[in-house]
Amino acid sequence: MVINGDIIFTQNNDGFEIYENGFLVIEDGKVKAVQKDYSGNEEVINKQGMLIIPTFVDLHLHANQYANCGLGYDEELLTWLEKYTYSEEVKFKDLNYARDIFKEVLTKLWEAGSLRSVIFASLYKETSELMFNLVSEAGLSAYVGKVNMDRNVPDFYIETTEESINFTEDLIKEFNNNSLVKPIITPRFVPHCTIESMQGQGDLAKKYDVPVQSHMNESLAENVWVTELHPEYKTSTDVFEKYGLFGGNSKTIMAHCIHNTKHELELMKKRNFYPVHCPESNANLTSGIMDVKGMLEAGLPVCLGSDISGGHNLFMPKQIILAIQLSKMKARMEDDLSKVLTLSEAFYMATKAGGSFFGNTGSLEEGYSGDFLVIDTDSIMAPHEVRSPIERLEKFLYIGSPSNIVERYLQGAKIDKPFKE
């Protein structure tokens, strides 16, 4: 496959690689080359005047909260969970309800160009198993986690420690060898998991070499709660580290990471650790602003997540732009303009940084998975407006929509809209 268009991607977070009217060569599902000219014998697919960029990667979202998008944002995190979240998530006992919502979420991810994602599925084993199968049916790629929580939740929405560990292990055994849809161990966060549960989950991570996802340092109230529950430790990091859930054995995703200590940052740098910035969620729930620039400068692979339904939009450009805007507010409030994120840094977070969790994805470099989007920007241009490829990308990120994405490819194969009636 050879595609001709305006190709843009990032190798590093400090700038874009731009091939105006270039040629993307895909072989065996991987990028063979990006060239300024092409003289081979393959038929060239003409997308001149369109942008060709890597697919987006959404590294943190709650599929079982989708119906709550846009609700409850007058509350902060812990109150929001009590008032809105648990009562929605418990509905996923009903597989028919879950199927309808999950299909909608996966369709919206496809529309948004996020063909790879990391998903909190459900507390329930059968419902989580359903999500694995639907991701496969949709032709997308994801890590899917059965949510684990055995304390400090309502009586109508809780599991036993034994169920938590056994069901998680069952799903690992069933799906760990799947090439595109894989399991991820998912303690909800420290206050919702007993010591026994965290120890069991850490043992599974080590036994099966399965990655971990959770939340950490999202709100000040959460951090106080953690120290009340675990006075023997100073932070969530210490608790996760104690039970093998902090990148010691395998890759670890932690969403938010706003209120960090120096000790925690030092440990993050020593581990196989992915901090996920969820700007929309953090703004909605008054959680705070991650020091993204500081974490990037420390060498941490900061990624982006929609965090629905703390966030309310699956379209990753919305998170890219809000991440930049919040960094500007943080920089101005701290009188340190070096804290401002650049467009290339935020784009890198939503593509190559997040993609690296899956391996060589998220870029259009040689040897990377052939995951890319074809974007038509004509509808967002003013009459007589002529712009360079990078200017058109910027306009797409700021004022575009999923409708500007005209084709989506994963491993070199075009992915059509899933679940067509």
C-alpha positions as CSV (number, residue, x, y, z in Angstrom):
1,M,0.0,0.0,0.0
2,V,1.3,3.4,-1.0
3,I,-0.7,6.6,0.0
4,N,0.1,10.1,-1.2
5,G,-0.8,13.1,1.0
6,D,0.5,15.6,3.5
7,I,2.1,13.3,6.1
8,I,2.7,14.6,9.6
9,F,3.9,12.7,12.7
10,T,6.3,13.1,15.7
11,Q,9.5,11.2,16.3
12,N,10.1,13.2,19.5
13,N,8.0,15.7,21.4
14,D,10.0,18.7,20.3
15,G,8.8,19.0,16.7
16,F,6.9,17.6,13.8
17,E,8.1,15.5,10.9
18,I,6.3,16.9,7.8
19,Y,6.2,15.4,4.3
20,E,4.1,17.7,2.1
21,N,2.7,15.8,-0.8
22,G,4.7,12.8,0.5
23,F,4.3,9.0,0.2
24,L,3.5,6.6,3.0
25,V,4.6,3.0,2.2
26,I,3.0,0.2,4.2
27,E,4.2,-3.4,3.9
28,D,2.9,-6.3,6.0
29,G,0.9,-4.0,8.2
30,K,3.9,-1.8,9.1
31,V,5.4,1.4,7.9
32,K,8.2,0.6,5.4
33,A,9.0,4.2,4.6
34,V,7.8,7.8,4.4
35,Q,9.2,9.4,1.2
36,K,9.2,12.7,-0.6
37,D,8.9,10.9,-3.9
38,Y,7.9,7.4,-5.1
39,S,9.0,5.5,-8.2
40,G,7.9,2.0,-7.4
41,N,5.4,-0.2,-9.2
42,E,2.6,-0.2,-6.6
43,E,-0.6,1.7,-7.3
44,V,-0.6,4.9,-5.4
45,I,-3.8,5.8,-3.4
46,N,-4.2,9.5,-4.0
47,K,-5.1,11.6,-1.0
48,Q,-3.5,14.8,-2.2
49,G,-4.5,17.8,-0.2
50,M,-5.5,15.6,2.8
51,L,-3.5,15.1,6.0
52,I,-2.2,11.7,7.0
53,I,-1.4,11.4,10.7
54,P,-1.0,8.6,13.2
55,T,-4.2,7.4,14.9
56,F,-4.9,8.7,18.4
57,V,-4.4,6.6,21.5
58,D,-6.8,7.1,24.5
59,L,-4.9,5.7,27.4
60,H,-7.6,6.0,30.1
61,L,-11.4,5.8,29.9
62,H,-14.4,4.2,31.8
63,A,-16.7,2.5,29.3
64,N,-19.3,1.8,32.0
65,Q,-19.6,5.5,32.7
66,Y,-20.4,6.6,29.2
67,A,-24.1,7.5,29.8
68,N,-23.0,9.9,32.6
69,C,-20.9,12.1,30.3
70,G,-21.9,15.7,30.9
71,L,-23.4,15.1,34.4
72,G,-22.4,16.0,37.9
73,Y,-19.5,18.4,37.3
74,D,-20.5,20.7,40.2
75,E,-19.1,18.0,42.5
76,E,-15.6,17.0,43.3
77,L,-14.3,13.5,42.7
78,L,-15.3,11.6,45.8
79,T,-18.8,13.1,46.0
80,W,-19.3,12.7,42.3
81,L,-18.5,9.0,42.6
82,E,-21.1,8.6,45.3
83,K,-23.9,10.7,43.7
84,Y,-23.5,9.6,40.1
85,T,-21.0,6.9,39.2
86,Y,-21.8,3.8,41.3
87,S,-25.5,3.9,40.5
88,E,-24.6,3.9,36.7
89,E,-21.9,1.3,36.8
90,V,-24.1,-1.2,38.7
91,K,-26.5,-1.3,35.7
92,F,-23.8,-3.3,33.9
93,K,-25.0,-6.4,35.6
94,D,-27.5,-6.4,32.7
95,L,-25.6,-7.7,29.7
96,N,-28.1,-6.3,27.2
97,Y,-27.6,-2.8,28.7
98,A,-23.9,-3.3,28.7
99,R,-23.8,-4.4,25.1
100,D,-25.7,-1.3,23.9
101,I,-23.4,1.1,25.8
102,F,-20.2,-0.7,24.9
103,K,-21.0,-0.8,21.2
104,E,-21.8,3.0,21.4
105,V,-18.4,3.7,23.1
106,L,-16.4,1.6,20.6
107,T,-18.2,3.3,17.7
108,K,-17.4,6.7,19.2
109,L,-13.8,5.7,19.6
110,W,-13.7,4.7,16.0
111,E,-15.3,8.0,14.9
112,A,-12.8,9.9,17.0
113,G,-9.8,8.1,15.4
114,S,-8.7,6.5,18.7
115,L,-8.2,3.0,17.3
116,R,-6.2,2.0,20.3
117,S,-7.3,2.6,23.9
118,V,-7.0,1.4,27.5
119,I,-10.4,0.7,29.0
120,F,-12.0,0.2,32.5
121,A,-14.7,-2.2,31.6
122,S,-16.8,-3.4,34.5
123,L,-16.8,-4.9,38.0
124,Y,-18.5,-7.9,36.6
125,K,-16.7,-10.7,34.9
126,E,-19.2,-11.5,32.2
127,T,-19.6,-7.9,31.3
128,S,-15.9,-7.4,31.1
129,E,-15.6,-10.5,28.9
130,L,-18.3,-8.9,26.7
131,M,-16.1,-5.9,26.2
132,F,-13.1,-8.0,25.1
133,N,-15.3,-9.7,22.5
134,L,-16.8,-6.4,21.2
135,V,-13.4,-4.8,20.8
136,S,-12.4,-7.7,18.7
137,E,-15.6,-7.5,16.7
138,A,-15.1,-3.8,16.1
139,G,-11.6,-4.5,14.7
140,L,-10.0,-2.1,17.2
141,S,-7.1,-2.7,19.6
142,A,-7.3,-2.2,23.4
143,Y,-6.2,-3.3,26.8
144,V,-9.4,-4.1,28.8
145,G,-9.6,-4.3,32.6
146,K,-12.1,-5.9,34.9
147,V,-12.5,-3.3,37.6
148,N,-11.5,-4.6,41.1
149,M,-12.9,-3.1,44.3
150,D,-13.8,-4.9,47.5
151,R,-14.1,-2.1,50.1
152,N,-15.5,1.3,50.8
153,V,-18.2,1.2,48.1
154,P,-22.0,0.8,48.5
155,D,-23.3,-2.6,49.5
156,F,-25.2,-2.9,46.2
157,Y,-21.9,-2.5,44.2
158,I,-19.1,-4.6,45.7
159,E,-17.3,-7.9,45.2
160,T,-15.5,-10.2,47.5
161,T,-11.7,-10.4,47.5
162,E,-11.9,-13.9,46.2
163,E,-14.2,-13.0,43.3
164,S,-11.9,-10.0,42.5
165,I,-8.8,-12.1,42.1
166,N,-10.4,-15.3,40.6
167,F,-12.4,-13.4,38.0
168,T,-9.4,-11.3,37.0
169,E,-7.2,-14.4,36.6
170,D,-9.9,-16.1,34.5
171,L,-10.0,-13.2,32.0
172,I,-6.2,-13.1,31.9
173,K,-6.1,-16.8,31.0
174,E,-8.8,-16.3,28.3
175,F,-7.4,-13.3,26.6
176,N,-3.7,-12.9,27.3
177,N,-2.6,-14.4,24.0
178,N,-4.9,-12.2,21.9
179,S,-2.9,-10.0,19.5
180,L,-5.0,-6.9,19.6
181,V,-7.2,-7.1,22.7
182,K,-5.3,-7.8,25.9
183,P,-6.1,-7.9,29.7
184,I,-4.8,-5.3,32.1
185,I,-5.1,-5.6,35.9
186,T,-7.3,-2.8,37.2
187,P,-7.5,-1.9,40.9
188,R,-9.9,1.0,40.9
189,F,-7.7,3.0,43.4
190,V,-6.2,2.4,46.8
191,P,-9.3,3.3,48.9
192,H,-11.4,0.7,47.0
193,C,-9.0,-2.3,47.3
194,T,-8.1,-4.2,50.5
195,I,-4.6,-5.2,51.2
196,E,-5.5,-8.8,50.3
197,S,-6.9,-7.7,46.9
198,M,-3.9,-5.5,46.1
199,Q,-1.5,-8.3,47.0
200,G,-3.5,-10.8,44.8
201,Q,-3.5,-8.4,41.9
202,G,0.2,-7.7,42.2
203,D,0.8,-11.5,42.3
204,L,-1.2,-11.9,39.0
205,A,0.8,-9.0,37.4
206,K,4.0,-10.8,38.2
207,K,2.8,-14.3,37.4
208,Y,1.4,-13.5,33.9
209,D,3.4,-10.4,33.1
210,V,0.3,-8.3,32.7
211,P,0.3,-4.5,32.9
212,V,-1.6,-2.5,35.6
213,Q,-3.9,0.5,35.4
214,S,-5.3,2.6,38.2
215,H,-5.8,6.2,39.5
216,M,-3.4,8.1,41.7
217,N,-3.1,11.5,43.3
218,E,-6.2,12.8,41.5
219,S,-7.6,14.9,44.3
220,L,-6.5,16.2,47.6
221,A,-9.4,14.5,49.4
222,E,-8.4,11.2,47.9
223,N,-4.8,11.6,49.2
224,V,-6.0,12.3,52.7
225,W,-8.2,9.3,52.6
226,V,-5.3,7.1,51.5
227,T,-3.2,8.2,54.4
228,E,-6.1,7.6,56.8
229,L,-6.5,4.1,55.5
230,H,-2.8,3.4,55.5
231,P,-1.1,5.5,58.1
232,E,2.0,3.2,57.7
233,Y,2.5,4.7,54.3
234,K,2.9,8.3,53.1
235,T,1.3,8.1,49.7
236,S,-0.6,6.0,47.2
237,T,2.6,5.3,45.5
238,D,4.0,3.6,48.6
239,V,0.9,1.4,48.8
240,F,1.0,0.4,45.1
241,E,4.7,-0.2,45.3
242,K,4.4,-2.5,48.3
243,Y,2.0,-4.8,46.5
244,G,3.7,-5.0,43.1
245,L,1.3,-2.6,41.3
246,F,3.8,0.2,40.4
247,G,5.7,-0.8,37.4
248,G,8.1,-3.1,39.2
249,N,7.2,-6.2,37.2
250,S,5.4,-4.8,34.1
251,K,4.1,-1.6,32.6
252,T,1.9,0.5,34.8
253,I,-0.6,3.3,33.9
254,M,-1.7,5.7,36.5
255,A,-4.3,8.3,35.6
256,H,-4.1,11.9,36.8
257,C,-0.9,12.1,39.0
258,I,-1.6,15.7,39.9
259,H,-0.6,16.0,43.6
260,N,2.7,14.2,43.6
261,T,5.6,14.4,46.1
262,K,9.2,14.5,45.1
263,H,9.6,11.0,46.4
264,E,6.8,9.8,44.1
265,L,8.3,11.5,41.1
266,E,11.7,9.9,41.7
267,L,10.1,6.4,41.9
268,M,8.0,7.1,38.8
269,K,11.3,7.7,36.9
270,K,12.7,4.4,38.0
271,R,9.7,2.3,37.0
272,N,8.0,1.3,33.7
273,F,5.5,4.0,34.4
274,Y,3.0,5.9,32.3
275,P,1.3,8.9,33.8
276,V,-1.9,9.8,32.0
277,H,-3.0,13.4,31.9
278,C,-6.8,13.7,31.7
279,P,-7.3,17.5,31.4
280,E,-11.0,17.6,30.8
281,S,-11.8,15.3,33.7
282,N,-9.5,17.3,36.0
283,A,-11.1,20.6,35.1
284,N,-14.7,19.2,35.4
285,L,-14.1,17.7,38.9
286,T,-11.9,20.6,40.2
287,S,-9.1,18.2,40.7
288,G,-6.2,20.4,39.7
289,I,-3.7,20.7,36.9
290,M,-0.9,18.1,36.3
291,D,2.6,19.6,35.9
292,V,2.9,18.0,32.5
293,K,5.9,20.0,31.4
294,G,7.8,19.1,34.6
295,M,7.0,15.4,34.1
296,L,8.1,15.5,30.5
297,E,11.3,17.2,31.4
298,A,11.9,14.4,34.0
299,G,11.7,11.9,31.1
300,L,8.3,10.5,31.9
301,P,6.1,9.3,29.0
302,V,3.1,11.5,29.8
303,C,0.1,10.4,27.7
304,L,-3.5,11.6,27.3
305,G,-6.8,10.1,28.2
306,S,-10.4,11.2,27.8
307,D,-11.4,9.7,31.2
308,I,-15.0,9.5,30.4
309,S,-17.2,10.3,32.2
310,G,-15.0,12.5,34.4
311,G,-14.2,13.9,30.9
312,H,-17.1,14.3,28.6
313,N,-15.6,14.0,25.1
314,L,-13.9,11.0,23.4
315,F,-12.4,13.1,20.6
316,M,-8.7,13.3,21.5
317,P,-8.0,16.7,19.9
318,K,-10.3,18.2,22.6
319,Q,-7.9,16.7,25.2
320,I,-4.8,17.9,23.2
321,I,-6.0,21.5,23.1
322,L,-7.3,21.6,26.7
323,A,-3.9,20.2,27.9
324,I,-2.2,23.1,26.2
325,Q,-4.7,25.6,27.6
326,L,-4.4,24.3,31.2
327,S,-0.6,24.4,30.9
328,K,-0.8,28.1,30.0
329,M,-3.0,28.8,33.0
330,K,-0.6,26.9,35.3
331,A,2.3,28.7,33.7
332,R,0.7,32.2,34.2
333,M,-0.4,31.5,37.8
334,E,3.1,30.2,38.7
335,D,4.8,33.0,36.6
336,D,6.8,30.4,34.7
337,L,6.1,30.4,31.0
338,S,8.5,27.4,30.5
339,K,5.5,25.3,31.8
340,V,3.6,25.9,28.6
341,L,3.0,22.8,26.4
342,T,3.7,23.2,22.7
343,L,1.5,21.8,20.0
344,S,4.0,19.1,19.1
345,E,4.4,18.0,22.8
346,A,0.6,17.6,23.2
347,F,0.2,15.8,19.9
348,Y,3.1,13.5,20.8
349,M,1.3,12.6,24.1
350,A,-1.8,11.6,22.2
351,T,0.0,9.6,19.6
352,K,3.5,8.2,20.0
353,A,3.7,8.4,23.8
354,G,0.4,6.6,24.3
355,G,1.1,4.3,21.4
356,S,4.4,3.1,23.0
357,F,2.3,1.3,25.7
358,F,1.2,-1.0,22.8
359,G,4.7,-1.2,21.3
360,N,5.9,0.5,18.1
361,T,2.7,2.4,17.4
362,G,1.6,6.0,17.4
363,S,4.1,7.2,14.8
364,L,4.8,6.8,11.1
365,E,8.5,5.9,11.5
366,E,9.9,2.9,9.7
367,G,8.9,-0.4,11.4
368,Y,5.9,1.1,13.3
369,S,2.4,-0.3,13.0
370,G,0.6,1.1,10.0
371,D,-2.0,2.9,12.2
372,F,-3.1,6.2,10.6
373,L,-5.9,8.6,9.8
374,V,-6.8,10.4,6.6
375,I,-8.2,13.9,7.3
376,D,-10.0,16.3,5.0
377,T,-9.7,19.8,6.3
378,D,-11.6,21.6,3.5
379,S,-14.8,22.1,5.6
380,I,-12.9,24.0,8.3
381,M,-11.1,26.4,6.0
382,A,-12.4,29.9,5.3
383,P,-13.1,31.0,1.7
384,H,-9.9,31.5,-0.2
385,E,-7.8,30.3,2.8
386,V,-4.6,28.5,1.8
387,R,-2.5,27.0,4.6
388,S,0.5,24.8,5.0
389,P,0.1,21.2,6.2
390,I,1.1,22.0,9.8
391,E,-1.3,25.0,9.9
392,R,-4.1,22.7,8.6
393,L,-3.3,20.2,11.3
394,E,-3.5,22.9,14.0
395,K,-6.9,24.1,12.7
396,F,-8.1,20.5,12.7
397,L,-7.0,20.0,16.3
398,Y,-8.6,23.3,17.4
399,I,-11.8,23.5,15.4
400,G,-12.2,20.2,13.6
401,S,-14.4,17.2,14.5
402,P,-14.6,13.5,13.9
403,S,-16.4,14.2,10.6
404,N,-13.1,15.5,9.2
405,I,-11.6,12.0,9.5
406,V,-12.5,10.2,6.2
407,E,-10.5,7.0,6.6
408,R,-9.0,5.0,9.5
409,Y,-6.3,2.3,9.3
410,L,-5.0,-0.2,11.9
411,Q,-2.0,-2.3,11.0
412,G,-2.4,-1.2,7.4
413,A,-6.0,-2.4,7.1
414,K,-8.8,0.0,6.6
415,I,-11.3,-0.2,9.5
416,D,-14.9,0.5,8.6
417,K,-17.5,1.8,11.1
418,P,-18.3,-1.1,13.5
419,F,-21.7,-2.6,14.4
420,K,-23.5,-1.4,11.3
421,E,-27.2,-2.4,11.4
